[in-house]
Amino acid sequence: MIKNYSEEVKNLIGEYSKENIIFGKEIDFLLKRIEISKEEIENEILSCKNLSLTEKQIREGEARYVLLFIQSKRKGRQYIITFREKELRIITIFPLGRRTLRRYRKKGLNIG
């Protein structure tokens, strides 16, 4: 079973503002992939409104968090973020479709 780190991430994110958010990939590439604006990304991350599940990963000595934001039974987004000094870095963003969400539900995860 995957441990949910959502509360830990919400506390960490509460210390940051829009000015502290940086992107690990070209912003135009990410915006085209998920079809929302930069402001919507920043607002979604900072508010954690639709955050359903957070998984913690350690990669290259760095703690990364996989955040699942579920908007409906058929639609969601996955953000991979990390916290560096005074910056919240969005490494990448993926859209989630109904098939992917169904796979998470089959694993027994309580999302959406």
GUPA-132414 format. One line per 2 residues: number of its first residue (from 0); their letters; for each residue x, z, y of N, C-alpha, C, O. Coordinates in Angstrom, 2 decimals. Layout:
NUM = A = X Z Y X Z Y X Z Y X Z Y ~ ...
! end
This chain:
0 = MI = 0.85 0.00 -1.19 0.00 0.00 0.00 0.89 0.00 1.25 1.88 0.72 1.31 ~ 0.53 -0.80 2.20 1.28 -0.89 3.45 0.90 0.27 4.35 -0.28 0.55 4.56
2 = KN = 1.92 0.95 4.88 1.66 2.03 5.83 1.34 1.42 7.20 2.01 0.49 7.65 ~ 0.32 1.94 7.83 -0.12 1.43 9.13 0.58 2.22 10.25 0.41 3.43 10.37
4 = YS = 1.36 1.53 11.06 2.12 2.13 12.16 1.44 1.89 13.51 2.11 1.95 14.54 ~ 0.14 1.63 13.53 -0.55 1.28 14.77 -0.46 2.37 15.83 -0.23 2.07 17.00
6 = EE = -0.64 3.62 15.45 -0.58 4.71 16.44 0.82 4.83 17.05 0.95 5.03 18.26 ~ 1.85 4.70 16.23 3.23 4.75 16.72 3.48 3.63 17.73 4.08 3.86 18.78
8 = VK = 3.01 2.43 17.41 3.21 1.27 18.29 2.42 1.43 19.59 2.92 1.10 20.66 ~ 1.19 1.92 19.50 0.39 2.14 20.71 1.09 3.10 21.66 1.08 2.88 22.87
10 = NL = 1.69 4.15 21.13 2.44 5.09 21.97 3.66 4.43 22.60 3.94 4.66 23.78 ~ 4.38 3.62 21.83 5.56 2.93 22.37 5.16 1.91 23.43 5.81 1.81 24.47
12 = IG = 4.11 1.14 23.16 3.66 0.11 24.10 3.18 0.72 25.41 3.30 0.11 26.47 ~ 2.62 1.93 25.35 2.12 2.60 26.54 3.19 2.84 27.60 2.87 3.08 28.76
14 = EY = 4.46 2.79 27.20 5.57 3.01 28.13 6.00 1.74 28.85 6.89 1.79 29.71 ~ 5.40 0.60 28.52 5.83 -0.68 29.07 4.74 -1.29 29.96 3.56 -0.95 29.86
16 = SK = 5.18 -2.21 30.83 4.25 -2.95 31.68 4.52 -4.45 31.49 5.41 -4.83 30.74 ~ 3.74 -5.27 32.16 3.89 -6.73 32.04 5.30 -7.20 32.42 5.82 -8.16 31.86
18 = EN = 5.89 -6.51 33.36 7.23 -6.90 33.82 8.29 -6.66 32.75 9.36 -7.27 32.81 ~ 8.01 -5.79 31.78 8.98 -5.46 30.74 8.85 -6.35 29.50 9.63 -6.20 28.56
20 = II = 7.89 -7.27 29.49 7.68 -8.13 28.32 8.53 -9.38 28.45 8.48 -10.08 29.46 ~ 9.31 -9.66 27.40 10.09 -10.89 27.34 9.74 -11.62 26.03 9.22 -11.01 25.10
22 = FG = 10.02 -12.90 25.98 9.69 -13.72 24.82 10.96 -14.19 24.14 11.91 -14.61 24.80 ~ 10.97 -14.13 22.81 12.14 -14.52 22.02 12.23 -16.01 21.80 13.30 -16.53 21.49
24 = KE = 11.12 -16.71 21.95 11.10 -18.16 21.78 10.57 -18.77 23.07 10.05 -18.08 23.95 ~ 10.71 -20.07 23.16 10.23 -20.80 24.33 8.74 -20.53 24.53 7.94 -20.74 23.61
26 = ID = 8.37 -20.07 25.71 6.99 -19.66 25.98 6.00 -20.82 25.81 4.89 -20.61 25.33 ~ 6.39 -22.04 26.20 5.50 -23.19 26.05 5.18 -23.47 24.58 4.06 -23.83 24.25
28 = FL = 6.17 -23.30 23.72 5.97 -23.49 22.27 4.96 -22.48 21.74 4.05 -22.84 20.99 ~ 5.11 -21.22 22.12 4.20 -20.17 21.66 2.78 -20.38 22.18 1.81 -20.21 21.44
30 = LK = 2.66 -20.75 23.45 1.34 -20.97 24.04 0.61 -22.12 23.38 -0.60 -22.05 23.15 ~ 1.33 -23.18 23.06 0.72 -24.33 22.39 0.28 -23.95 20.98 -0.78 -24.39 20.52
32 = RI = 1.08 -23.13 20.30 0.78 -22.73 18.93 -0.51 -21.91 18.84 -1.30 -22.10 17.91 ~ -0.71 -20.99 19.79 -1.86 -20.08 19.69 -2.98 -20.39 20.68 -4.06 -19.80 20.61
34 = EI = -2.73 -21.30 21.61 -3.74 -21.80 22.54 -4.39 -20.72 23.41 -5.60 -20.73 23.62 ~ -3.58 -19.80 23.91 -4.03 -18.86 24.94 -2.95 -18.78 26.00 -1.84 -19.28 25.80
36 = SK = -3.25 -18.15 27.13 -2.31 -18.10 28.24 -1.34 -16.92 28.10 -1.57 -16.00 27.31 ~ -0.28 -16.97 28.86 0.71 -15.89 28.87 0.07 -14.57 29.30 0.38 -13.52 28.73
38 = EE = -0.81 -14.62 30.28 -1.49 -13.41 30.75 -2.36 -12.79 29.65 -2.41 -11.57 29.50 ~ -3.03 -13.65 28.88 -3.85 -13.16 27.78 -3.00 -12.49 26.71 -3.40 -11.48 26.13
40 = IE = -1.83 -13.04 26.43 -0.91 -12.43 25.47 -0.49 -11.05 25.97 -0.57 -10.07 25.23 ~ -0.06 -10.98 27.22 0.40 -9.70 27.78 -0.72 -8.67 27.77 -0.49 -7.51 27.40
42 = NE = -1.92 -9.07 28.17 -3.05 -8.14 28.18 -3.41 -7.66 26.77 -3.70 -6.48 26.57 ~ -3.39 -8.57 25.81 -3.72 -8.20 24.43 -2.71 -7.21 23.87 -3.09 -6.23 23.23
44 = IL = -1.43 -7.46 24.11 -0.39 -6.55 23.61 -0.50 -5.19 24.28 -0.49 -4.16 23.60 ~ -0.62 -5.16 25.59 -0.63 -3.89 26.32 -1.90 -3.07 26.07 -1.85 -1.84 26.07
46 = SC = -3.03 -3.73 25.85 -4.28 -2.99 25.63 -4.46 -2.57 24.18 -5.12 -1.56 23.91 ~ -3.88 -3.32 23.25 -4.03 -3.07 21.81 -5.50 -3.03 21.40 -5.86 -2.33 20.45
48 = KN = -6.34 -3.77 22.10 -7.79 -3.71 21.87 -8.19 -4.10 20.45 -8.95 -3.36 19.81 ~ -7.73 -5.21 19.94 -8.12 -5.68 18.61 -7.04 -5.45 17.56 -7.02 -6.14 16.53
50 = LS = -6.15 -4.50 17.80 -5.08 -4.22 16.84 -5.67 -3.58 15.59 -6.27 -2.50 15.66 ~ -5.49 -4.25 14.45 -6.07 -3.77 13.20 -5.05 -3.18 12.26 -5.36 -2.24 11.52
52 = LT = -3.84 -3.70 12.27 -2.82 -3.25 11.33 -1.44 -3.49 11.93 -1.21 -4.50 12.60 ~ -0.54 -2.56 11.69 0.85 -2.71 12.12 1.77 -2.34 10.97 1.65 -1.27 10.38
54 = EK = 2.68 -3.23 10.67 3.66 -3.02 9.62 5.04 -2.92 10.27 5.34 -3.66 11.20 ~ 5.87 -2.01 9.77 7.22 -1.83 10.32 8.22 -2.47 9.37 8.14 -2.30 8.16
56 = QI = 9.17 -3.21 9.94 10.23 -3.85 9.18 11.57 -3.53 9.82 11.67 -3.42 11.04 ~ 12.59 -3.38 9.00 13.95 -3.21 9.52 14.71 -4.49 9.19 14.92 -4.82 8.02
58 = RE = 15.12 -5.21 10.23 15.87 -6.45 10.06 17.11 -6.40 10.95 17.01 -6.12 12.15 ~ 18.24 -6.66 10.37 19.51 -6.70 11.10 19.72 -5.43 11.90 20.20 -5.49 13.04
60 = GE = 19.36 -4.28 11.32 19.55 -2.99 11.98 18.58 -2.71 13.11 18.79 -1.78 13.89 ~ 17.54 -3.50 13.22 16.58 -3.38 14.32 15.18 -3.17 13.74 14.80 -3.82 12.76
62 = AR = 14.41 -2.26 14.33 13.03 -2.04 13.90 12.14 -3.08 14.54 12.09 -3.23 15.76 ~ 11.43 -3.81 13.70 10.47 -4.82 14.16 9.09 -4.41 13.68 8.94 -3.79 12.63
64 = YV = 8.10 -4.76 14.47 6.72 -4.44 14.11 5.91 -5.73 14.01 5.96 -6.59 14.90 ~ 5.16 -5.85 12.92 4.25 -6.97 12.72 2.86 -6.46 13.08 2.32 -5.60 12.39
66 = LL = 2.29 -6.99 14.15 0.99 -6.55 14.64 -0.07 -7.59 14.30 0.11 -8.77 14.58 ~ -1.16 -7.15 13.69 -2.27 -8.04 13.38 -3.42 -7.73 14.32 -3.99 -6.64 14.29
68 = FI = -3.75 -8.69 15.15 -4.89 -8.58 16.06 -6.01 -9.46 15.49 -5.85 -10.68 15.38 ~ -7.13 -8.84 15.13 -8.23 -9.57 14.51 -9.38 -9.67 15.52 -9.94 -8.66 15.95
70 = QS = -9.73 -10.91 15.89 -10.82 -11.14 16.83 -12.17 -11.27 16.12 -13.19 -10.84 16.66 ~ -12.18 -11.84 14.92 -13.42 -12.01 14.16 -13.05 -12.14 12.68 -11.88 -12.01 12.32
72 = KR = -14.03 -12.40 11.82 -13.75 -12.56 10.39 -12.95 -13.83 10.11 -12.36 -13.96 9.03 ~ -12.93 -14.74 11.04 -12.27 -16.02 10.83 -11.04 -16.25 11.71 -10.34 -17.25 11.54
74 = KG = -10.77 -15.35 12.64 -9.75 -15.64 13.64 -8.94 -14.39 13.98 -9.48 -13.29 14.10 ~ -7.63 -14.60 14.13 -6.77 -13.51 14.53 -5.40 -14.03 14.94 -5.15 -15.24 14.92
76 = RQ = -4.52 -13.11 15.31 -3.15 -13.46 15.68 -2.19 -12.42 15.11 -2.52 -11.24 15.00 ~ -1.02 -12.88 14.77 0.04 -12.00 14.29 1.20 -12.07 15.27 1.74 -13.15 15.53
78 = YI = 1.58 -10.93 15.80 2.72 -10.84 16.71 3.84 -10.11 15.98 3.60 -9.15 15.25 ~ 5.05 -10.55 16.19 6.21 -9.81 15.71 6.96 -9.39 16.96 7.41 -10.22 17.75
80 = IT = 7.09 -8.07 17.14 7.70 -7.53 18.37 8.79 -6.54 18.02 8.87 -6.04 16.90 ~ 9.62 -6.26 18.99 10.62 -5.22 18.89 10.79 -4.58 20.26 10.44 -5.17 21.28
82 = FR = 11.33 -3.39 20.28 11.56 -2.67 21.53 13.07 -2.58 21.74 13.80 -2.08 20.88 ~ 13.52 -3.06 22.88 14.95 -3.04 23.23 15.11 -2.38 24.58 14.53 -2.82 25.58
84 = EK = 15.89 -1.33 24.61 16.16 -0.59 25.84 14.92 -0.48 26.72 14.05 0.36 26.46 ~ 14.81 -1.32 27.74 13.66 -1.25 28.66 12.75 -2.46 28.52 11.96 -2.74 29.42
86 = EL = 12.86 -3.17 27.40 12.09 -4.39 27.21 11.27 -4.36 25.92 11.71 -3.83 24.90 ~ 10.09 -4.92 26.00 9.27 -5.18 24.83 9.44 -6.66 24.56 9.02 -7.50 25.36
88 = RI = 10.06 -7.00 23.44 10.37 -8.39 23.14 9.40 -8.93 22.11 9.29 -8.38 21.01 ~ 8.71 -9.99 22.46 7.83 -10.68 21.52 8.68 -11.74 20.83 9.07 -12.73 21.44
90 = IT = 8.97 -11.51 19.56 9.83 -12.43 18.82 9.10 -13.73 18.52 9.63 -14.82 18.77 ~ 7.88 -13.62 17.99 7.08 -14.81 17.71 5.62 -14.43 17.57 5.27 -13.26 17.46
92 = IF = 4.77 -15.46 17.57 3.33 -15.29 17.46 2.79 -16.37 16.53 3.17 -17.54 16.63 ~ 1.90 -15.97 15.62 1.26 -16.92 14.72 -0.25 -16.77 14.80 -0.76 -15.66 14.90
94 = PL = -0.98 -17.89 14.74 -2.44 -17.77 14.61 -2.77 -17.42 13.17 -2.07 -17.83 12.25 ~ -3.84 -16.65 12.97 -4.31 -16.31 11.63 -5.68 -16.95 11.42 -6.57 -16.81 12.26
96 = GR = -5.83 -17.63 10.32 -7.10 -18.25 9.99 -7.84 -17.44 8.94 -7.37 -16.40 8.50 ~ -8.98 -17.93 8.55 -9.83 -17.19 7.61 -9.18 -17.02 6.25 -9.37 -15.99 5.61
98 = RT = -8.41 -18.00 5.79 -7.75 -17.87 4.48 -6.71 -16.75 4.48 -6.65 -15.96 3.54 ~ -5.92 -16.69 5.51 -4.91 -15.63 5.62 -5.58 -14.27 5.72 -5.15 -13.32 5.07
100 = LR = -6.62 -14.18 6.52 -7.34 -12.92 6.66 -7.97 -12.51 5.33 -7.99 -11.32 4.99 ~ -8.48 -13.46 4.59 -9.06 -13.18 3.28 -7.99 -12.63 2.33 -8.26 -11.71 1.55
102 = RY = -6.78 -13.19 2.38 -5.68 -12.70 1.54 -5.35 -11.24 1.85 -5.11 -10.44 0.94 ~ -5.33 -10.89 3.14 -5.08 -9.49 3.52 -6.18 -8.58 2.98 -5.90 -7.48 2.51
104 = RK = -7.42 -9.04 3.06 -8.54 -8.23 2.56 -8.45 -8.05 1.05 -8.77 -6.97 0.54 ~ -8.03 -9.08 0.32 -7.90 -8.99 -1.14 -6.81 -7.98 -1.53 -6.88 -7.38 -2.60
106 = KG = -5.82 -7.82 -0.67 -4.77 -6.83 -0.93 -5.27 -5.41 -0.71 -4.55 -4.44 -0.95 ~ -6.51 -5.30 -0.26 -7.09 -3.98 -0.05 -6.87 -3.42 1.34 -7.10 -2.23 1.57
108 = LN = -6.43 -4.25 2.26 -6.20 -3.78 3.62 -7.51 -3.81 4.40 -8.27 -4.77 4.32 ~ -7.76 -2.77 5.13 -9.01 -2.64 5.88 -8.83 -3.26 7.26 -8.53 -2.57 8.23
110 = IG = -9.02 -4.58 7.34 -8.88 -5.29 8.61 -10.17 -6.02 8.91 -10.92 -6.38 8.00 ~ -10.42 -6.24 10.21 -11.54 -7.03 10.68 -12.78 -6.68 10.03 -13.82 -7.27 10.33
! end
